[in-house]
Structure formats: C-alpha cells, structure tokens
C-alpha cells in the first residue's frame, strides 16, 4: 500500500458518491492524514441491496482520523449541491479538493435503453459532474493546492466501446471531457485530472454487472484510493492527465500489486475503455465463473458490402493450409472510421478462417487502426511497419507475428491478382 505522508492534513475534500465503494475508500485514505471529508451522497437510510449510508461512512472517516460532514445530495439537483457546498465552506472554511466519483451505469444498446436510464446517466455522470465542479471551483480558486479529480476513463474513441452501450459511454466520456476542458480553462490555477482503474474493482456495482463469480477477478478499492492520494498530493501544475491507477503507483515505487487483489494470484479482469474489447472481457468473466450482465450479442453481425468485407472476401479466398502452417497466428483488427468494426484473421486453427467479429480463440496480435488505412495496407499501399511508426497503427501482442503480417499481406495481394 502507498504510505500516507500527511500532505492532505487539514485539507477539505468534497467527494460525491462517498457513502460506499471507491468514493469511500478515497475518503478514508485522506482521513488518515487528518483531512476534512464532505460525504455528498444520496443514501441517508440503509439500502436493501447496497451497503452503507452517508452516516456510517462519516463514522468510518472519523475513526480513521478525519473530520466528516455527511450531506444528503442528489448531484442532479442544483440547490442540494449548492447547499452542501455552502455547508462545507461554513464548517471547514473552504474546499481544497473535489472528487467527482458519483456515477450511474446501464450497459444496454440503443433500442434497449429507456430514456429514463439515459437521462439518469447523463444527469449524474455528465451534468452532475459539470454542476458540482461549477459550484465548487470558486472555492478551489482560493485554495493553495486545489484539485478536481474525476473518476472517468481515457477518451478511447475505438467504436467497440460505443456499440454495445452508447448512452453509458457518452455519459462517462462526458466526465472525461470535463477534465479535458477544465484542465485547460484553469491551467495554472487548479489541477484537473481523471483516474481510471486498469482492472475491475470490487464494488457493489461490479457485483451487479458480473454476479457472484466476479469478485475473485477484481482488485479492491484500496488501489484506487492509493492512486487518488498520489494524484492529490501533486502540485497544481500536474493537470490535464488521464491517469491509470497502476501506472501512477508504479511511478510512486509500488511493485507489489498482489496486495490489492481480492484473490491474490487469480487472473484479473481488465476494465472497460482500455485495450481489451468488450467481447474478450465477457469471455474472460465467464471462464472464471462470473455472469456478465453486459455480454454482447452472440448473433453473427450482418454481412457488409463495404470495402472491408470485400477485402476479407479476398482474404478468405487465398487462405490455405500452407499459409496456416507457416504463420501460426491469430490476428484481430479493431477498425475505426467510416467502416469501423472488429474483424479477425485466424491462421492458426484448422484450415484457417477470417471474418467479422471476435476470433473464437484469443488473438495473438490486436491491431487498431482506421478502416481506410487497413484497406491501403492490404492493397500494398501502406506497409504495417510504416503505419506503426507513423502512429496510424497501434499493436498489442506478439510483435514477431505483427511483422510477419507485412509479408503475409503481400502474398495474399499477389495471390488475389
């Protein structure tokens, strides 16, 4: 665990959604320094399914060494937020740090998502974050070490993170866009950053998304608390960053990450919006006994008549046993742009196969690029190595197989001609 240094002693933190989960963990970490914690959340009475209230969280904060101010706040309500901010200032003399942690999640497609759910997610994640920031900023400008920290992901525009839950992604990315804009708007005055976990974190929300078997694939909220502490201990010129918990803790000298695991040694589930595609996450959850609530449809996507489908028609036509034997690799292409989508080329199993969607076996190489560049690459107009060096292509996995693709594409193109 990252050791407390006392840097937050006497600071006042306004934390939304702090009655449980990651928000409460951040509150307790700061409380050990002797910080003042404003617990701004809706739960005043015990919930039948969710643990904790603002009052039980306040008791834990004070037991940890901090001072607590529990406030009943629905961050969609401007008056409630404004009243809580004023109460915090009256009680503690100001506000130094805002943690926008409150969030709503519903992982359903466009046709399956009721507008009530859309409004809830946009109201809490986007509008609530913007509103709370707007009302707290005048007080942060008076602080010697002001910070805003949003619990939101890097702005990964790969379409795979939109196609299964567009409304949720829009709402969550709204929080990240607040970071992008406010960091620049208040550069030199307030540090504004985002924090996101590299792996799934065991919370009540995660239990609902993955069922009983999900816990052992998660880390505890302690890792997010430590990462938040590391960020909030930085000077205000540390700003505009989209931080992943494990990355900043490594920078702080933490090497043992098993200490954060719910079940040390067990494979961990990568979180959303990073590198693993949602289909791969669902598959991994199931392999270890969880039941993903967000499992993408298993139905085969309808064939496309676009250029990518045409390219894969050609690829399927030239795949043979010799090509499979000499390659022994599975490629996945995460394409963005006009003809975006996920495609695969399996030159490892049986007689080989290619098509749209995830490969049935985990890919050895994942290539992320624009669909137009993919077409150019197959046509011999753009070499994979040049695409990688110019930043047009991102590669994850076996680099030897990735390099082999350059020769492979040439052979396929010539065979097609």
C-alpha positions in Angstrom: 0.0 0.0 0.0 1.1 3.6 -0.6 2.1 5.1 2.7 0.3 8.3 3.9 2.6 11.3 4.0 0.4 13.8 5.8 0.1 16.0 2.7 -3.7 16.2 2.9 -3.7 17.1 6.6 -6.2 19.9 7.2 -7.4 19.8 3.5 -11.1 19.7 2.8 -12.3 17.1 0.3 -15.8 17.3 -1.3 -16.4 13.7 -2.5 -19.6 12.8 -4.4 -20.9 9.2 -4.0 -18.7 8.7 -0.9 -21.0 6.6 1.1 -19.5 3.3 -0.3 -17.1 1.9 -2.8 -14.3 3.8 -4.4 -15.5 7.2 -3.1 -15.5 6.0 0.5 -12.1 4.4 0.0 -10.6 7.7 -1.2 -12.3 9.4 1.8 -10.7 7.0 4.3 -7.3 7.3 2.7 -7.4 11.1 3.1 -8.9 10.8 6.6 -5.8 9.0 7.7 -3.9 12.3 7.0 -6.4 14.2 9.2 -8.4 15.6 6.3 -11.9 17.0 6.4 -14.3 15.0 4.3 -17.6 16.2 2.9 -19.6 13.0 2.1 -22.0 14.1 -0.6 -24.3 11.2 -1.5 -28.0 10.2 -1.6 -28.1 7.3 0.8 -29.3 8.5 4.2 -31.2 5.4 5.0 -29.9 1.8 4.7 -30.4 0.4 1.2 -31.8 -3.2 0.9 -29.1 -4.2 -1.6 -26.2 -1.7 -1.2 -24.0 -1.3 1.9 -23.5 1.9 3.8 -25.1 5.4 4.3 -23.6 8.8 4.5 -23.7 8.5 8.3 -21.9 5.1 8.5 -19.3 6.5 6.1 -18.9 9.5 8.3 -18.3 7.3 11.4 -15.6 5.4 9.5 -13.9 8.7 8.4 -13.8 10.0 12.0 -12.5 6.6 13.2 -9.7 6.9 10.6 -8.6 10.3 12.0 -10.5 12.7 9.8 -13.4 15.1 10.3 -16.7 14.3 8.5 -19.6 16.3 7.2 -22.4 14.0 5.8 -24.7 15.7 3.3 -27.7 14.3 1.5 -27.0 15.3 -2.1 -28.5 14.3 -5.4 -26.0 15.9 -7.7 -28.6 16.4 -10.4 -30.3 18.9 -8.0 -28.5 22.3 -8.2 -30.0 23.5 -4.9 -28.9 20.4 -3.0 -25.4 20.7 -4.4 -25.2 24.4 -3.7 -26.4 23.9 -0.1 -23.9 21.2 0.5 -21.1 23.3 -0.9 -22.1 26.2 1.3 -22.3 24.0 4.4 -18.8 22.7 3.7 -17.4 26.2 3.5 -19.2 27.2 6.6 -18.0 24.2 8.5 -14.4 23.9 7.3 -13.6 27.3 6.0 -13.3 26.4 2.3 -12.8 23.5 -0.1 -9.5 22.3 -1.4 -10.3 19.2 -3.4 -13.3 18.0 -5.4 -13.6 14.3 -6.3 -16.3 13.6 -8.8 -17.0 10.0 -8.1 -20.8 9.6 -8.3 -21.8 7.7 -11.4 -24.7 5.7 -12.9 -24.3 2.7 -15.2 -26.6 0.8 -17.6 -24.9 -1.4 -20.2 -27.6 -1.8 -22.8 -27.9 -0.9 -26.5 -29.7 2.0 -28.0 -33.0 0.2 -28.6 -32.9 -1.5 -25.2 -32.1 1.6 -23.1 -35.2 3.5 -21.8 -34.9 7.3 -21.9 -35.3 7.3 -18.2 -32.0 5.5 -17.9 -30.4 7.7 -20.5 -31.4 10.8 -18.5 -30.2 9.2 -15.3 -26.7 8.6 -16.7 -26.4 11.9 -18.4 -27.8 13.7 -15.4 -25.4 12.1 -12.9 -22.2 11.4 -14.9 -22.1 14.4 -17.2 -24.4 17.1 -15.8 -23.8 16.3 -12.2 -20.0 16.4 -12.6 -20.2 19.7 -14.5 -22.6 21.2 -12.0 -20.7 20.2 -8.9 -17.4 21.4 -10.5 -19.0 24.7 -11.4 -20.2 25.4 -7.9 -17.0 24.2 -6.1 -14.5 26.0 -8.4 -14.9 29.5 -6.9 -13.8 28.0 -3.6 -11.0 25.9 -5.2 -9.6 29.2 -6.6 -8.9 30.3 -3.0 -7.1 27.1 -2.1 -3.3 26.8 -2.0 -3.4 23.3 -3.5 -6.7 22.9 -5.5 -7.6 19.7 -7.3 -10.5 18.3 -9.2 -10.3 14.5 -9.8 -12.9 12.8 -11.9 -13.3 9.0 -11.8 -13.6 8.6 -15.6 -11.7 6.9 -18.4 -9.2 8.0 -21.0 -11.1 9.2 -24.2 -10.7 6.0 -26.2 -12.6 6.6 -29.4 -12.5 3.0 -30.6 -16.0 2.2 -31.8 -16.0 -1.1 -29.8 -16.6 1.0 -26.6 -19.7 2.6 -28.1 -21.5 -0.1 -30.0 -22.9 -2.1 -27.0 -23.7 0.8 -24.6 -23.6 4.1 -26.5 -25.6 6.0 -23.8 -23.3 4.9 -21.0 -20.1 5.7 -22.9 -21.5 9.1 -23.9 -22.2 9.9 -20.2 -18.9 8.6 -18.9 -16.9 10.3 -21.5 -18.7 13.5 -20.6 -16.9 13.4 -17.3 -13.6 12.9 -19.2 -14.4 15.8 -21.4 -14.9 18.0 -18.3 -11.3 17.1 -17.5 -10.1 18.0 -21.0 -11.8 21.3 -21.0 -11.5 22.5 -17.4 -7.8 21.5 -17.1 -7.0 23.9 -19.9 -9.5 26.6 -18.8 -8.0 26.7 -15.3 -4.4 25.8 -16.1 -2.1 27.3 -13.5 -5.0 27.7 -11.1 -6.5 24.3 -10.5 -5.2 20.8 -11.2 -7.9 18.8 -13.1 -7.3 15.2 -13.8 -9.0 11.8 -14.4 -8.4 8.5 -12.7 -9.4 5.1 -14.1 -8.6 1.5 -12.9 -6.5 -0.8 -15.1 -8.6 -3.8 -13.8 -12.1 -4.3 -12.5 -12.6 -3.1 -8.9 -14.8 -5.0 -6.5 -17.7 -2.7 -5.7 -21.5 -3.2 -5.4 -21.9 -2.1 -9.0 -19.4 -4.6 -10.2 -21.2 -7.4 -8.3 -24.4 -6.4 -10.2 -22.6 -6.4 -13.5 -20.8 -9.7 -13.1 -22.6 -11.8 -10.5 -21.1 -13.7 -7.6 -18.1 -15.0 -9.5 -16.7 -11.6 -10.4 -15.1 -10.8 -7.1 -12.0 -13.0 -7.4 -11.2 -11.3 -10.8 -11.1 -7.9 -9.2 -8.8 -5.7 -7.1 -10.1 -3.9 -4.0 -10.9 -0.2 -4.0 -7.7 0.4 -2.0 -5.7 0.6 -5.2 -7.9 3.5 -6.4 -7.6 5.2 -3.1 -3.8 5.0 -3.2 -3.7 6.2 -6.8 -6.1 9.1 -6.0 -3.9 10.0 -3.0 -0.8 10.1 -5.3 -2.6 12.4 -7.7 -4.0 14.7 -5.0 -0.5 15.0 -3.4 0.9 16.6 -6.6 1.3 20.3 -7.2 -1.4 22.1 -9.3 0.8 22.0 -12.4 0.1 18.3 -12.5 -3.0 18.7 -14.7 -4.9 17.6 -17.7 -3.9 13.9 -17.3 -5.8 10.7 -17.7 -4.2 8.5 -15.2 -4.5 4.7 -14.8 -4.2 3.6 -11.2 -1.4 1.0 -11.7 0.7 3.4 -13.8 0.9 6.2 -11.3 1.5 3.7 -8.4 4.5 2.2 -10.3 5.8 5.7 -10.6 5.5 6.1 -6.9 7.6 2.9 -6.3 4.8 0.4 -5.7 5.8 -3.0 -7.1 3.6 -5.5 -5.3 0.1 -5.3 -6.8 -1.0 -8.7 -5.5 -1.7 -6.8 -2.2 -4.6 -5.2 -3.9 -6.1 -8.4 -5.4 -9.3 -9.8 -3.9 -7.8 -13.2 -4.5 -4.0 -12.9 -5.0 -2.7 -14.9 -8.0 -6.0 -15.1 -9.7 -6.3 -13.7 -13.3 -7.6 -10.1 -13.2 -10.3 -8.7 -15.4 -9.2 -5.6 -17.4 -11.5 -2.7 -17.0 -13.6 -1.0 -19.8 -12.3 1.6 -22.2 -8.6 0.5 -22.2 -7.3 -2.2 -24.6 -9.4 -5.3 -24.2 -12.5 -5.4 -26.4 -15.8 -6.0 -24.5 -16.3 -9.4 -26.1 -13.0 -10.5 -24.7 -13.9 -9.2 -21.2 -17.2 -11.1 -21.3 -15.5 -14.3 -22.3 -12.9 -14.0 -19.5 -15.6 -13.3 -16.9 -17.4 -16.5 -17.9 -14.2 -18.6 -17.9 -13.8 -17.8 -14.2 -17.4 -18.3 -13.1 -18.9 -14.8 -13.5 -22.1 -14.0 -15.4 -21.6 -10.7 -17.3 -24.7 -8.5 -17.4 -23.2 -6.7 -20.4 -22.5 -9.8 -22.6 -22.6 -8.6 -26.2 -25.0 -10.4 -28.5 -23.7 -13.7 -29.8 -25.5 -13.4 -33.1 -23.4 -13.1 -36.2 -23.3 -9.5 -37.4 -25.0 -9.0 -40.8 -22.6 -9.1 -43.7 -21.4 -5.7 -45.1 -21.0 -4.9 -48.7 -18.3 -2.3 -47.9 -14.6 -2.3 -48.7 -13.6 -4.1 -45.6 -16.0 -7.0 -46.3 -14.7 -7.1 -49.9 -11.1 -7.2 -48.5 -12.0 -10.2 -46.3 -13.7 -11.9 -49.2 -10.3 -11.8 -50.9 -8.5 -13.0 -47.8 -10.8 -15.9 -47.4 -10.2 -16.9 -51.0 -6.5 -17.2 -50.6 -6.2 -18.8 -47.1 -4.8 -22.4 -47.4 -3.2 -25.0 -45.2 0.4 -23.9 -46.1 -0.4 -20.3 -45.1 -1.8 -21.5 -41.7 1.2 -23.8 -41.2 3.7 -21.1 -41.9 2.0 -18.4 -39.9 0.5 -19.9 -36.7 -1.0 -16.7 -35.5 -4.4 -15.2 -34.8 -4.9 -11.5 -35.7 -7.7 -9.2 -34.6 -8.3 -5.8 -36.3 -10.1 -3.1 -34.4 -11.0 -0.7 -37.1 -12.4 2.9 -36.6 -13.6 5.4 -39.1 -16.2 5.1 -41.8 -16.2 1.3 -42.0 -15.3 0.6 -38.4 -15.7 -2.7 -36.6 -13.9 -5.7 -35.3 -12.5 -8.3 -37.7 -10.3 -11.4 -37.4 -7.8 -13.5 -39.3 -7.2 -16.9 -37.9 -4.1 -18.5 -39.4 -3.6 -20.9 -36.5 -6.7 -23.1 -36.2 -7.7 -25.9 -38.6 -7.6 -24.6 -42.2 -7.8 -21.0 -41.2 -10.7 -18.5 -41.3 -11.4 -14.8 -41.5 -14.4 -12.6 -40.9 -16.2 -10.0 -38.8 -16.3 -10.2 -35.0 -14.0 -11.6 -32.4 -11.9 -14.7 -33.1 -13.1 -17.8 -31.2 -9.7 -18.1 -29.6 -7.9 -15.1 -28.0 -5.9 -13.2 -30.6 -2.1 -13.2 -30.6 -2.0 -9.8 -32.1 -4.5 -6.9 -31.9 -4.1 -4.1 -34.4 -6.0 -0.9 -34.0 -6.3 1.5 -37.0 -8.6 3.4 -39.3 -10.5 1.3 -41.8 -9.2 3.3 -44.7 -5.6 2.6 -43.6 -6.4 -1.1 -43.3 -7.6 -1.1 -46.9 -4.4 0.7 -48.0 -2.3 -1.8 -46.0 -3.9 -4.8 -47.7 -3.6 -3.3 -51.2 0.1 -2.8 -50.7 -0.1 1.0 -50.5 0.8 1.2 -46.8 3.3 -1.1 -45.1 2.4 -2.2 -41.5 5.8 -1.1 -40.2 5.4 2.4 -41.7 1.8 2.6 -40.3 3.1 1.7 -36.9 6.0 4.2 -37.0 3.7 7.0 -38.1 1.2 6.3 -35.4 -1.6 5.2 -37.7 -1.4 1.7 -36.3 -1.4 0.5 -32.7 -0.2 -3.0 -32.0 -0.8 -5.2 -28.9 0.6 -8.7 -28.6 3.3 -10.7 -30.5 5.4 -8.2 -32.4 7.0 -11.1 -34.4 3.6 -12.1 -35.8 2.8 -8.4 -36.4 5.9 -8.0 -38.5 5.1 -11.3 -40.3 1.8 -9.7 -41.4 3.7 -7.4 -43.8 4.9 -10.3 -45.9 1.6 -12.1 -45.4 -0.4 -9.2 -46.9 1.9 -9.0 -49.8 1.5 -12.8 -50.5 -2.3 -12.5 -50.2 -2.5 -9.5 -52.5 -0.3 -11.2 -55.2 -2.4 -14.4 -54.9 -5.6 -12.3 -55.4 -4.1 -10.6 -58.5 
